Amino acid sequence: MREREPDEFSVRQWPDWDFWKDGRGNRRGRGTVVAITSLSSLFLIARITEIAARADEPLAGTAIAFVVGYGVTCLLGPWFGPLAPRKRRIAIVAAMFALGVAPALLLATPAYLTDLTYAIAVGLMVLPLRVSLPLGSAVAVGQIGWMQLRDGHVAWGPVATLVLVTAALGVVFALNFTIGQLRAAREQVRRMAVNQERERVARDLHDVLGHSLSTMTVKLSLARRILESAGDPAPALTEIRDLETLSRQTLTDVRATVSGYRVVSLANEIAGAGVALRAAGILAELPTAADEVRSELQGVFGYVVREAVTNVLRHSDARTCRVRLGRDWVEVTDDGTLSEPVAPGHGLTGLAERLTAASGTLEYGKSPGGGFRLIAHGPSPAEASPA
């Protein structure tokens, strides 16, 4: 089924016209618009007076009745039209045009078509401009053609009034719609910025707290086992001191994350991974330096090492964890048991987002020798230079 086109250029869509957004809208605002329309439609009294002076014509009374009906619809159209469904809005505009054209046809006076400016105004208000603007232009062309055929010349005064009113109202409504769309776009950009900042904070807090709390848990378990064994308390005190240092560092990282000034160091993350893995009794095979990694990838690779080691501590029964580095890649593997496919959680999803932002890729799954392998690739220097 073909998707219906959006009903653009309708006051229902314009943020500036809040009193027309729903049926329970601000009646004072709608009443103001109708009052302005009422004052402008007082010019129809002059038309009624002019037709009444032609009382000797048999259809003059009928023409006056049509003018009165047209004046009533000029008042009701701005009140009910913007809130009505599309088909009903089309019917309202069609009725106004029919009532406005009738006096001109009955009395064979093309100058009376100028009164259709009110119908055109309502059409511009409730219909898309691609429909209402050609409709106003067609009325002007029809009036010119009728005058030329009937009188042999064109009275440009009524035609100019019709054309200028149509053009002026079209510009006003188009500008109003454009301003409304710009404000809506600005609001959308603001919401997107807020959502992105929330996602950044959530991702960073997950990375910071997940790793730090996992390391704290491991160290607390080790200190408890040492104290329960009634052995030398010195190792337990060492673990507790490490916990105190780690908790302070975590608090600093959380504050920096919230304020947006936290910088991750790959070398520090590798060192922290070694401390956490050794505390958990896992053999850590780590690189001695991270200088070979490109500087622009140091931060995101630090997050990769942090998240991968955290997953080893929390979810793996591994006895060995290995971290390997290249100029534009990092790989973390373990020898744990991996019986089921890995479902990406918040951590892996956040890593993938970070690498995507750096034009990199993330791969993970079962390693050839069993266990879990995570490998991240950054863009090659040739790809990164244009960016």
Summary of the structure (lengths in Angstrom):
residues: 387
radius of gyration: 37.8
end to end distance: 41.4
largest distance: 123.8
contacts: 1162
relative contact order: 0.06
helix: 68%
strand: 7%
